[in-house]
């Protein structure tokens, strides 16, 4: 069974390897819904995707491969 995803969850876009830490919040590149930021990353050229990570609640950071798996899901809201 496929796990349901909250595509409207608010997430943060970061540069990969930005160090995290106490000032992690200040290093956010942009905020948006999970769907919006997955779409943003998916539409970048492949090498450019590697520069970013999406941070979800609980400090889980998704790299390009995980982001592209989400974009490929049948339930991903492709129409913005």
C-alpha positions in Angstrom: 0.0 0.0 0.0 1.3 3.4 -0.9 1.8 5.9 1.9 -0.3 9.0 1.7 1.6 12.2 1.3 0.5 15.6 2.6 1.3 17.6 -0.5 0.3 20.8 1.3 2.8 20.3 4.1 4.9 23.5 4.5 8.6 22.7 3.9 11.9 24.6 3.4 14.3 24.5 0.5 18.0 24.6 1.4 21.3 24.4 -0.4 22.7 20.9 0.0 25.5 20.8 2.6 24.7 24.1 4.1 25.8 22.8 7.5 22.5 22.9 9.3 23.0 23.7 13.0 21.5 26.4 15.2 21.2 28.9 12.4 19.6 26.4 10.0 16.4 28.4 9.8 18.3 31.4 8.5 19.8 29.4 5.6 16.4 28.6 4.1 16.4 29.5 0.3 12.6 29.5 0.1 9.5 28.0 1.7 6.4 26.5 0.2 4.2 23.4 0.1 5.9 20.1 -0.5 4.2 19.8 -3.9 5.4 23.3 -5.0 9.0 22.6 -4.0 9.1 19.1 -5.4 7.8 20.6 -8.7 10.4 23.4 -8.5 13.3 20.9 -8.1 12.0 18.4 -10.7 11.9 21.1 -13.4 15.5 22.0 -12.9 18.3 20.5 -15.0 19.6 17.3 -13.4 23.0 18.8 -12.2 21.2 21.8 -10.7 18.9 19.5 -8.7 21.9 18.2 -6.8 22.5 21.6 -5.3 19.3 21.5 -3.2 17.5 19.6 -0.5 14.0 19.9 0.9 13.7 19.9 4.6 10.5 18.5 6.2 9.4 18.6 9.8 11.7 16.7 12.1 14.9 17.7 10.2 14.4 15.1 7.5 16.2 16.3 4.4 15.3 14.9 1.0 18.0 14.8 -1.7 17.3 14.9 -5.5 16.7 11.1 -5.8 14.0 11.1 -3.2 12.5 14.3 -4.6 12.3 12.8 -8.0 10.6 9.7 -6.6 7.9 11.9 -5.1 7.5 13.7 -8.4 7.0 10.4 -10.2 4.2 9.2 -7.9 0.8 8.7 -9.4 -0.8 10.9 -6.7 1.6 13.8 -7.3 -0.4 17.0 -8.1 1.3 17.8 -11.4 -1.3 20.5 -12.3 -0.4 23.6 -10.3 
